[in-house]
Amino acid sequence: MNIALTAVYTKVPGGYVAYVEELPGANTQGATIEEARTNLEEAIQLVLEANRVLMFK
């Protein structure tokens, strides 16, 4: 199953913050936009996995 999510990146002093609009809890930061993107991918996976566990508990 493929889903489309909206990733938002904001430049802040010291790097970038990133979050997904449709997925509460999926947020992170990074020194570069590439690092923030990589971190956000991991955050998305963790949030989706946690949601799956909670749904089937």
CHARMM internal coordinates of N, CA and C (Angstrom, degrees):
IC EDIT
DIST 1 N 1 CA 1.4455
DIST 1 CA 1 C 1.5248
ANGL 1 N 1 CA 1 C 108.98
DIST 1 C 2 N 1.3040
ANGL 1 CA 1 C 2 N 115.98
DIHE 1 N 1 CA 1 C 2 N 131.21
DIST 2 N 2 CA 1.4641
ANGL 1 C 2 N 2 CA 121.55
DIHE 1 CA 1 C 2 N 2 CA 176.76
DIST 2 CA 2 C 1.5186
ANGL 2 N 2 CA 2 C 109.19
DIHE 1 C 2 N 2 CA 2 C -107.10
DIST 2 C 3 N 1.3090
ANGL 2 CA 2 C 3 N 115.37
DIHE 2 N 2 CA 2 C 3 N 137.66
DIST 3 N 3 CA 1.4559
ANGL 2 C 3 N 3 CA 120.44
DIHE 2 CA 2 C 3 N 3 CA 175.54
DIST 3 CA 3 C 1.5199
ANGL 3 N 3 CA 3 C 108.45
DIHE 2 C 3 N 3 CA 3 C -128.67
DIST 3 C 4 N 1.3078
ANGL 3 CA 3 C 4 N 116.24
DIHE 3 N 3 CA 3 C 4 N 150.10
DIST 4 N 4 CA 1.4632
ANGL 3 C 4 N 4 CA 121.27
DIHE 3 CA 3 C 4 N 4 CA 178.01
DIST 4 CA 4 C 1.5227
ANGL 4 N 4 CA 4 C 108.39
DIHE 3 C 4 N 4 CA 4 C -103.28
DIST 4 C 5 N 1.3176
ANGL 4 CA 4 C 5 N 115.85
DIHE 4 N 4 CA 4 C 5 N 126.91
DIST 5 N 5 CA 1.4556
ANGL 4 C 5 N 5 CA 122.35
DIHE 4 CA 4 C 5 N 5 CA 178.85
DIST 5 CA 5 C 1.5259
ANGL 5 N 5 CA 5 C 109.19
DIHE 4 C 5 N 5 CA 5 C -122.42
DIST 5 C 6 N 1.3187
ANGL 5 CA 5 C 6 N 115.66
DIHE 5 N 5 CA 5 C 6 N 153.02
DIST 6 N 6 CA 1.4606
ANGL 5 C 6 N 6 CA 120.60
DIHE 5 CA 5 C 6 N 6 CA -179.89
DIST 6 CA 6 C 1.5183
ANGL 6 N 6 CA 6 C 109.49
DIHE 5 C 6 N 6 CA 6 C -103.78
DIST 6 C 7 N 1.3248
ANGL 6 CA 6 C 7 N 116.31
DIHE 6 N 6 CA 6 C 7 N 111.18
DIST 7 N 7 CA 1.4619
ANGL 6 C 7 N 7 CA 121.72
DIHE 6 CA 6 C 7 N 7 CA 177.14
DIST 7 CA 7 C 1.5253
ANGL 7 N 7 CA 7 C 108.78
DIHE 6 C 7 N 7 CA 7 C -92.12
DIST 7 C 8 N 1.3200
ANGL 7 CA 7 C 8 N 115.94
DIHE 7 N 7 CA 7 C 8 N 132.56
DIST 8 N 8 CA 1.4551
ANGL 7 C 8 N 8 CA 122.10
DIHE 7 CA 7 C 8 N 8 CA 179.98
DIST 8 CA 8 C 1.5251
ANGL 8 N 8 CA 8 C 108.18
DIHE 7 C 8 N 8 CA 8 C -116.81
DIST 8 C 9 N 1.3160
ANGL 8 CA 8 C 9 N 115.96
DIHE 8 N 8 CA 8 C 9 N 128.28
DIST 9 N 9 CA 1.4740
ANGL 8 C 9 N 9 CA 122.22
DIHE 8 CA 8 C 9 N 9 CA 178.99
DIST 9 CA 9 C 1.5151
ANGL 9 N 9 CA 9 C 108.22
DIHE 8 C 9 N 9 CA 9 C -118.83
DIST 9 C 10 N 1.3287
ANGL 9 CA 9 C 10 N 115.90
DIHE 9 N 9 CA 9 C 10 N 130.51
DIST 10 N 10 CA 1.4553
ANGL 9 C 10 N 10 CA 120.94
DIHE 9 CA 9 C 10 N 10 CA 179.65
DIST 10 CA 10 C 1.5159
ANGL 10 N 10 CA 10 C 108.98
DIHE 9 C 10 N 10 CA 10 C -126.59
DIST 10 C 11 N 1.3257
ANGL 10 CA 10 C 11 N 115.94
DIHE 10 N 10 CA 10 C 11 N 128.10
DIST 11 N 11 CA 1.4635
ANGL 10 C 11 N 11 CA 120.29
DIHE 10 CA 10 C 11 N 11 CA 176.95
DIST 11 CA 11 C 1.5125
ANGL 11 N 11 CA 11 C 109.01
DIHE 10 C 11 N 11 CA 11 C -76.06
DIST 11 C 12 N 1.3379
ANGL 11 CA 11 C 12 N 115.21
DIHE 11 N 11 CA 11 C 12 N 130.61
DIST 12 N 12 CA 1.4640
ANGL 11 C 12 N 12 CA 122.40
DIHE 11 CA 11 C 12 N 12 CA 177.32
DIST 12 CA 12 C 1.5236
ANGL 12 N 12 CA 12 C 107.58
DIHE 11 C 12 N 12 CA 12 C -132.38
DIST 12 C 13 N 1.3148
ANGL 12 CA 12 C 13 N 117.25
DIHE 12 N 12 CA 12 C 13 N 163.71
DIST 13 N 13 CA 1.4724
ANGL 12 C 13 N 13 CA 118.26
DIHE 12 CA 12 C 13 N 13 CA 176.08
DIST 13 CA 13 C 1.5371
ANGL 13 N 13 CA 13 C 109.91
DIHE 12 C 13 N 13 CA 13 C -55.61
DIST 13 C 14 N 1.2931
ANGL 13 CA 13 C 14 N 116.26
DIHE 13 N 13 CA 13 C 14 N 123.71
DIST 14 N 14 CA 1.4576
ANGL 13 C 14 N 14 CA 120.53
DIHE 13 CA 13 C 14 N 14 CA 178.87
DIST 14 CA 14 C 1.5172
ANGL 14 N 14 CA 14 C 114.83
DIHE 13 C 14 N 14 CA 14 C 95.14
DIST 14 C 15 N 1.3262
ANGL 14 CA 14 C 15 N 118.41
DIHE 14 N 14 CA 14 C 15 N -0.60
DIST 15 N 15 CA 1.4580
ANGL 14 C 15 N 15 CA 119.06
DIHE 14 CA 14 C 15 N 15 CA 177.67
DIST 15 CA 15 C 1.5052
ANGL 15 N 15 CA 15 C 114.20
DIHE 14 C 15 N 15 CA 15 C 149.87
DIST 15 C 16 N 1.3284
ANGL 15 CA 15 C 16 N 115.44
DIHE 15 N 15 CA 15 C 16 N -137.45
DIST 16 N 16 CA 1.4635
ANGL 15 C 16 N 16 CA 122.27
DIHE 15 CA 15 C 16 N 16 CA -175.86
DIST 16 CA 16 C 1.5252
ANGL 16 N 16 CA 16 C 109.86
DIHE 15 C 16 N 16 CA 16 C -136.07
DIST 16 C 17 N 1.3049
ANGL 16 CA 16 C 17 N 115.98
DIHE 16 N 16 CA 16 C 17 N 146.62
DIST 17 N 17 CA 1.4629
ANGL 16 C 17 N 17 CA 121.68
DIHE 16 CA 16 C 17 N 17 CA 167.77
DIST 17 CA 17 C 1.5258
ANGL 17 N 17 CA 17 C 105.98
DIHE 16 C 17 N 17 CA 17 C -110.83
DIST 17 C 18 N 1.3243
ANGL 17 CA 17 C 18 N 115.39
DIHE 17 N 17 CA 17 C 18 N 150.27
DIST 18 N 18 CA 1.4603
ANGL 17 C 18 N 18 CA 120.29
DIHE 17 CA 17 C 18 N 18 CA -176.92
DIST 18 CA 18 C 1.5168
ANGL 18 N 18 CA 18 C 109.38
DIHE 17 C 18 N 18 CA 18 C -143.52
DIST 18 C 19 N 1.3352
ANGL 18 CA 18 C 19 N 115.07
DIHE 18 N 18 CA 18 C 19 N 145.54
DIST 19 N 19 CA 1.4570
ANGL 18 C 19 N 19 CA 120.11
DIHE 18 CA 18 C 19 N 19 CA 175.68
DIST 19 CA 19 C 1.5197
ANGL 19 N 19 CA 19 C 109.27
DIHE 18 C 19 N 19 CA 19 C -153.69
DIST 19 C 20 N 1.3322
ANGL 19 CA 19 C 20 N 114.77
DIHE 19 N 19 CA 19 C 20 N 165.46
DIST 20 N 20 CA 1.4614
ANGL 19 C 20 N 20 CA 121.33
DIHE 19 CA 19 C 20 N 20 CA 177.30
DIST 20 CA 20 C 1.5142
ANGL 20 N 20 CA 20 C 107.42
DIHE 19 C 20 N 20 CA 20 C -109.66
DIST 20 C 21 N 1.3206
ANGL 20 CA 20 C 21 N 116.97
DIHE 20 N 20 CA 20 C 21 N 122.79
DIST 21 N 21 CA 1.4646
ANGL 20 C 21 N 21 CA 121.71
DIHE 20 CA 20 C 21 N 21 CA -176.75
DIST 21 CA 21 C 1.5223
ANGL 21 N 21 CA 21 C 112.61
DIHE 20 C 21 N 21 CA 21 C -58.74
DIST 21 C 22 N 1.3133
ANGL 21 CA 21 C 22 N 117.53
DIHE 21 N 21 CA 21 C 22 N -41.07
DIST 22 N 22 CA 1.4662
ANGL 21 C 22 N 22 CA 121.42
DIHE 21 CA 21 C 22 N 22 CA -173.10
DIST 22 CA 22 C 1.5257
ANGL 22 N 22 CA 22 C 113.83
DIHE 21 C 22 N 22 CA 22 C -87.27
DIST 22 C 23 N 1.3124
ANGL 22 CA 22 C 23 N 118.27
DIHE 22 N 22 CA 22 C 23 N -1.39
DIST 23 N 23 CA 1.4620
ANGL 22 C 23 N 23 CA 120.78
DIHE 22 CA 22 C 23 N 23 CA -172.82
DIST 23 CA 23 C 1.5313
ANGL 23 N 23 CA 23 C 110.80
DIHE 22 C 23 N 23 CA 23 C -132.25
DIST 23 C 24 N 1.3251
ANGL 23 CA 23 C 24 N 116.71
DIHE 23 N 23 CA 23 C 24 N 86.68
DIST 24 N 24 CA 1.4664
ANGL 23 C 24 N 24 CA 119.46
DIHE 23 CA 23 C 24 N 24 CA 179.95
DIST 24 CA 24 C 1.5301
ANGL 24 N 24 CA 24 C 111.26
DIHE 23 C 24 N 24 CA 24 C -54.68
DIST 24 C 25 N 1.2971
ANGL 24 CA 24 C 25 N 115.84
DIHE 24 N 24 CA 24 C 25 N 135.87
DIST 25 N 25 CA 1.4561
ANGL 24 C 25 N 25 CA 121.71
DIHE 24 CA 24 C 25 N 25 CA -179.70
DIST 25 CA 25 C 1.5083
ANGL 25 N 25 CA 25 C 113.84
DIHE 24 C 25 N 25 CA 25 C 96.96
DIST 25 C 26 N 1.3251
ANGL 25 CA 25 C 26 N 117.45
DIHE 25 N 25 CA 25 C 26 N -14.50
DIST 26 N 26 CA 1.4614
ANGL 25 C 26 N 26 CA 120.76
DIHE 25 CA 25 C 26 N 26 CA 178.24
DIST 26 CA 26 C 1.5177
ANGL 26 N 26 CA 26 C 108.20
DIHE 25 C 26 N 26 CA 26 C -91.13
DIST 26 C 27 N 1.3241
ANGL 26 CA 26 C 27 N 115.24
DIHE 26 N 26 CA 26 C 27 N 89.82
DIST 27 N 27 CA 1.4581
ANGL 26 C 27 N 27 CA 120.98
DIHE 26 CA 26 C 27 N 27 CA 178.48
DIST 27 CA 27 C 1.5094
ANGL 27 N 27 CA 27 C 108.93
DIHE 26 C 27 N 27 CA 27 C -147.97
DIST 27 C 28 N 1.3254
ANGL 27 CA 27 C 28 N 115.91
DIHE 27 N 27 CA 27 C 28 N 155.54
DIST 28 N 28 CA 1.4522
ANGL 27 C 28 N 28 CA 120.65
DIHE 27 CA 27 C 28 N 28 CA -175.45
DIST 28 CA 28 C 1.5194
ANGL 28 N 28 CA 28 C 109.51
DIHE 27 C 28 N 28 CA 28 C -165.07
DIST 28 C 29 N 1.3083
ANGL 28 CA 28 C 29 N 115.50
DIHE 28 N 28 CA 28 C 29 N -170.42
DIST 29 N 29 CA 1.4616
ANGL 28 C 29 N 29 CA 121.31
DIHE 28 CA 28 C 29 N 29 CA 176.34
DIST 29 CA 29 C 1.5200
ANGL 29 N 29 CA 29 C 108.95
DIHE 28 C 29 N 29 CA 29 C -150.28
DIST 29 C 30 N 1.3188
ANGL 29 CA 29 C 30 N 116.28
DIHE 29 N 29 CA 29 C 30 N 168.49
DIST 30 N 30 CA 1.4544
ANGL 29 C 30 N 30 CA 121.69
DIHE 29 CA 29 C 30 N 30 CA 177.00
DIST 30 CA 30 C 1.5085
ANGL 30 N 30 CA 30 C 110.90
DIHE 29 C 30 N 30 CA 30 C -164.65
DIST 30 C 31 N 1.3087
ANGL 30 CA 30 C 31 N 116.29
DIHE 30 N 30 CA 30 C 31 N 156.42
DIST 31 N 31 CA 1.4578
ANGL 30 C 31 N 31 CA 121.31
DIHE 30 CA 30 C 31 N 31 CA 179.56
DIST 31 CA 31 C 1.5225
ANGL 31 N 31 CA 31 C 111.20
DIHE 30 C 31 N 31 CA 31 C -68.86
DIST 31 C 32 N 1.3405
ANGL 31 CA 31 C 32 N 115.94
DIHE 31 N 31 CA 31 C 32 N -32.06
DIST 32 N 32 CA 1.4632
ANGL 31 C 32 N 32 CA 121.70
DIHE 31 CA 31 C 32 N 32 CA 177.49
DIST 32 CA 32 C 1.5232
ANGL 32 N 32 CA 32 C 108.22
DIHE 31 C 32 N 32 CA 32 C -124.56
DIST 32 C 33 N 1.3137
ANGL 32 CA 32 C 33 N 116.03
DIHE 32 N 32 CA 32 C 33 N 164.73
DIST 33 N 33 CA 1.4690
ANGL 32 C 33 N 33 CA 118.53
DIHE 32 CA 32 C 33 N 33 CA 178.45
DIST 33 CA 33 C 1.5338
ANGL 33 N 33 CA 33 C 110.80
DIHE 32 C 33 N 33 CA 33 C -65.74
DIST 33 C 34 N 1.3215
ANGL 33 CA 33 C 34 N 116.92
DIHE 33 N 33 CA 33 C 34 N -33.34
DIST 34 N 34 CA 1.4615
ANGL 33 C 34 N 34 CA 120.31
DIHE 33 CA 33 C 34 N 34 CA 177.57
DIST 34 CA 34 C 1.5272
ANGL 34 N 34 CA 34 C 110.62
DIHE 33 C 34 N 34 CA 34 C -64.60
DIST 34 C 35 N 1.3419
ANGL 34 CA 34 C 35 N 117.15
DIHE 34 N 34 CA 34 C 35 N -42.24
DIST 35 N 35 CA 1.4595
ANGL 34 C 35 N 35 CA 121.10
DIHE 34 CA 34 C 35 N 35 CA 178.03
DIST 35 CA 35 C 1.5302
ANGL 35 N 35 CA 35 C 110.31
DIHE 34 C 35 N 35 CA 35 C -65.40
DIST 35 C 36 N 1.3245
ANGL 35 CA 35 C 36 N 116.76
DIHE 35 N 35 CA 35 C 36 N -41.79
DIST 36 N 36 CA 1.4580
ANGL 35 C 36 N 36 CA 120.49
DIHE 35 CA 35 C 36 N 36 CA 178.10
DIST 36 CA 36 C 1.5253
ANGL 36 N 36 CA 36 C 110.48
DIHE 35 C 36 N 36 CA 36 C -62.31
DIST 36 C 37 N 1.3254
ANGL 36 CA 36 C 37 N 117.89
DIHE 36 N 36 CA 36 C 37 N -39.60
DIST 37 N 37 CA 1.4642
ANGL 36 C 37 N 37 CA 121.90
DIHE 36 CA 36 C 37 N 37 CA 179.35
DIST 37 CA 37 C 1.5280
ANGL 37 N 37 CA 37 C 110.62
DIHE 36 C 37 N 37 CA 37 C -64.96
DIST 37 C 38 N 1.3087
ANGL 37 CA 37 C 38 N 116.88
DIHE 37 N 37 CA 37 C 38 N -45.27
DIST 38 N 38 CA 1.4629
ANGL 37 C 38 N 38 CA 120.93
DIHE 37 CA 37 C 38 N 38 CA 178.18
DIST 38 CA 38 C 1.5256
ANGL 38 N 38 CA 38 C 110.66
DIHE 37 C 38 N 38 CA 38 C -62.04
DIST 38 C 39 N 1.3239
ANGL 38 CA 38 C 39 N 116.21
DIHE 38 N 38 CA 38 C 39 N -44.68
DIST 39 N 39 CA 1.4645
ANGL 38 C 39 N 39 CA 120.69
DIHE 38 CA 38 C 39 N 39 CA 179.20
DIST 39 CA 39 C 1.5251
ANGL 39 N 39 CA 39 C 111.34
DIHE 38 C 39 N 39 CA 39 C -64.14
DIST 39 C 40 N 1.3269
ANGL 39 CA 39 C 40 N 116.64
DIHE 39 N 39 CA 39 C 40 N -36.89
DIST 40 N 40 CA 1.4602
ANGL 39 C 40 N 40 CA 120.06
DIHE 39 CA 39 C 40 N 40 CA -179.78
DIST 40 CA 40 C 1.5243
ANGL 40 N 40 CA 40 C 110.86
DIHE 39 C 40 N 40 CA 40 C -68.51
DIST 40 C 41 N 1.3072
ANGL 40 CA 40 C 41 N 117.69
DIHE 40 N 40 CA 40 C 41 N -38.55
DIST 41 N 41 CA 1.4664
ANGL 40 C 41 N 41 CA 120.37
DIHE 40 CA 40 C 41 N 41 CA 176.32
DIST 41 CA 41 C 1.5220
ANGL 41 N 41 CA 41 C 110.30
DIHE 40 C 41 N 41 CA 41 C -58.44
DIST 41 C 42 N 1.3318
ANGL 41 CA 41 C 42 N 116.50
DIHE 41 N 41 CA 41 C 42 N -42.66
DIST 42 N 42 CA 1.4590
ANGL 41 C 42 N 42 CA 120.70
DIHE 41 CA 41 C 42 N 42 CA 178.31
DIST 42 CA 42 C 1.5312
ANGL 42 N 42 CA 42 C 110.72
DIHE 41 C 42 N 42 CA 42 C -66.23
DIST 42 C 43 N 1.3225
ANGL 42 CA 42 C 43 N 116.84
DIHE 42 N 42 CA 42 C 43 N -42.18
DIST 43 N 43 CA 1.4659
ANGL 42 C 43 N 43 CA 120.59
DIHE 42 CA 42 C 43 N 43 CA 179.64
DIST 43 CA 43 C 1.5260
ANGL 43 N 43 CA 43 C 110.58
DIHE 42 C 43 N 43 CA 43 C -61.88
DIST 43 C 44 N 1.3235
ANGL 43 CA 43 C 44 N 117.31
DIHE 43 N 43 CA 43 C 44 N -40.58
DIST 44 N 44 CA 1.4655
ANGL 43 C 44 N 44 CA 121.44
DIHE 43 CA 43 C 44 N 44 CA 178.49
DIST 44 CA 44 C 1.5206
ANGL 44 N 44 CA 44 C 109.80
DIHE 43 C 44 N 44 CA 44 C -60.98
DIST 44 C 45 N 1.3230
ANGL 44 CA 44 C 45 N 116.96
DIHE 44 N 44 CA 44 C 45 N -47.21
DIST 45 N 45 CA 1.4620
ANGL 44 C 45 N 45 CA 120.56
DIHE 44 CA 44 C 45 N 45 CA 179.70
DIST 45 CA 45 C 1.5233
ANGL 45 N 45 CA 45 C 111.19
DIHE 44 C 45 N 45 CA 45 C -59.72
DIST 45 C 46 N 1.3323
ANGL 45 CA 45 C 46 N 117.11
DIHE 45 N 45 CA 45 C 46 N -42.77
DIST 46 N 46 CA 1.4615
ANGL 45 C 46 N 46 CA 120.72
DIHE 45 CA 45 C 46 N 46 CA -178.81
DIST 46 CA 46 C 1.5274
ANGL 46 N 46 CA 46 C 111.66
DIHE 45 C 46 N 46 CA 46 C -66.29
DIST 46 C 47 N 1.3275
ANGL 46 CA 46 C 47 N 117.03
DIHE 46 N 46 CA 46 C 47 N -42.76
DIST 47 N 47 CA 1.4625
ANGL 46 C 47 N 47 CA 120.20
DIHE 46 CA 46 C 47 N 47 CA -179.94
DIST 47 CA 47 C 1.5250
ANGL 47 N 47 CA 47 C 110.60
DIHE 46 C 47 N 47 CA 47 C -66.22
DIST 47 C 48 N 1.3200
ANGL 47 CA 47 C 48 N 117.78
DIHE 47 N 47 CA 47 C 48 N -43.65
DIST 48 N 48 CA 1.4663
ANGL 47 C 48 N 48 CA 120.39
DIHE 47 CA 47 C 48 N 48 CA 179.42
DIST 48 CA 48 C 1.5230
ANGL 48 N 48 CA 48 C 110.95
DIHE 47 C 48 N 48 CA 48 C -63.40
DIST 48 C 49 N 1.3164
ANGL 48 CA 48 C 49 N 117.19
DIHE 48 N 48 CA 48 C 49 N -41.34
DIST 49 N 49 CA 1.4710
ANGL 48 C 49 N 49 CA 120.34
DIHE 48 CA 48 C 49 N 49 CA 178.55
DIST 49 CA 49 C 1.5232
ANGL 49 N 49 CA 49 C 110.50
DIHE 48 C 49 N 49 CA 49 C -65.12
DIST 49 C 50 N 1.3107
ANGL 49 CA 49 C 50 N 118.51
DIHE 49 N 49 CA 49 C 50 N -43.33
DIST 50 N 50 CA 1.4640
ANGL 49 C 50 N 50 CA 121.80
DIHE 49 CA 49 C 50 N 50 CA 178.37
DIST 50 CA 50 C 1.5250
ANGL 50 N 50 CA 50 C 110.43
DIHE 49 C 50 N 50 CA 50 C -61.83
DIST 50 C 51 N 1.3228
ANGL 50 CA 50 C 51 N 117.30
DIHE 50 N 50 CA 50 C 51 N -40.35
DIST 51 N 51 CA 1.4680
ANGL 50 C 51 N 51 CA 120.92
DIHE 50 CA 50 C 51 N 51 CA 178.31
DIST 51 CA 51 C 1.5262
ANGL 51 N 51 CA 51 C 111.15
DIHE 50 C 51 N 51 CA 51 C -64.93
DIST 51 C 52 N 1.3385
ANGL 51 CA 51 C 52 N 117.07
DIHE 51 N 51 CA 51 C 52 N -38.90
DIST 52 N 52 CA 1.4691
ANGL 51 C 52 N 52 CA 120.50
DIHE 51 CA 51 C 52 N 52 CA 177.90
DIST 52 CA 52 C 1.5226
ANGL 52 N 52 CA 52 C 110.58
DIHE 51 C 52 N 52 CA 52 C -62.62
DIST 52 C 53 N 1.3285
ANGL 52 CA 52 C 53 N 116.24
DIHE 52 N 52 CA 52 C 53 N -43.92
DIST 53 N 53 CA 1.4587
ANGL 52 C 53 N 53 CA 120.63
DIHE 52 CA 52 C 53 N 53 CA -179.98
DIST 53 CA 53 C 1.5270
ANGL 53 N 53 CA 53 C 110.29
DIHE 52 C 53 N 53 CA 53 C -62.47
DIST 53 C 54 N 1.3167
ANGL 53 CA 53 C 54 N 116.83
DIHE 53 N 53 CA 53 C 54 N -44.10
DIST 54 N 54 CA 1.4606
ANGL 53 C 54 N 54 CA 120.19
DIHE 53 CA 53 C 54 N 54 CA -179.27
DIST 54 CA 54 C 1.5245
ANGL 54 N 54 CA 54 C 112.41
DIHE 53 C 54 N 54 CA 54 C -65.72
DIST 54 C 55 N 1.3295
ANGL 54 CA 54 C 55 N 116.59
DIHE 54 N 54 CA 54 C 55 N -35.26
DIST 55 N 55 CA 1.4636
ANGL 54 C 55 N 55 CA 120.53
DIHE 54 CA 54 C 55 N 55 CA -179.50
DIST 55 CA 55 C 1.5335
ANGL 55 N 55 CA 55 C 112.10
DIHE 54 C 55 N 55 CA 55 C -67.43
DIST 55 C 56 N 1.3185
ANGL 55 CA 55 C 56 N 116.74
DIHE 55 N 55 CA 55 C 56 N -34.96
DIST 56 N 56 CA 1.4638
ANGL 55 C 56 N 56 CA 120.17
DIHE 55 CA 55 C 56 N 56 CA -173.58
DIST 56 CA 56 C 1.5134
ANGL 56 N 56 CA 56 C 112.95
DIHE 55 C 56 N 56 CA 56 C -105.58
DIST 56 C 57 N 1.2951
ANGL 56 CA 56 C 57 N 117.15
DIHE 56 N 56 CA 56 C 57 N 19.51
DIST 57 N 57 CA 1.4635
ANGL 56 C 57 N 57 CA 122.33
DIHE 56 CA 56 C 57 N 57 CA 178.24
DIST 57 CA 57 C 1.4912
ANGL 57 N 57 CA 57 C 110.77
DIHE 56 C 57 N 57 CA 57 C -86.57
END
COOR INIT
IC SEED 1 N 1 CA 1 C
IC BUILD
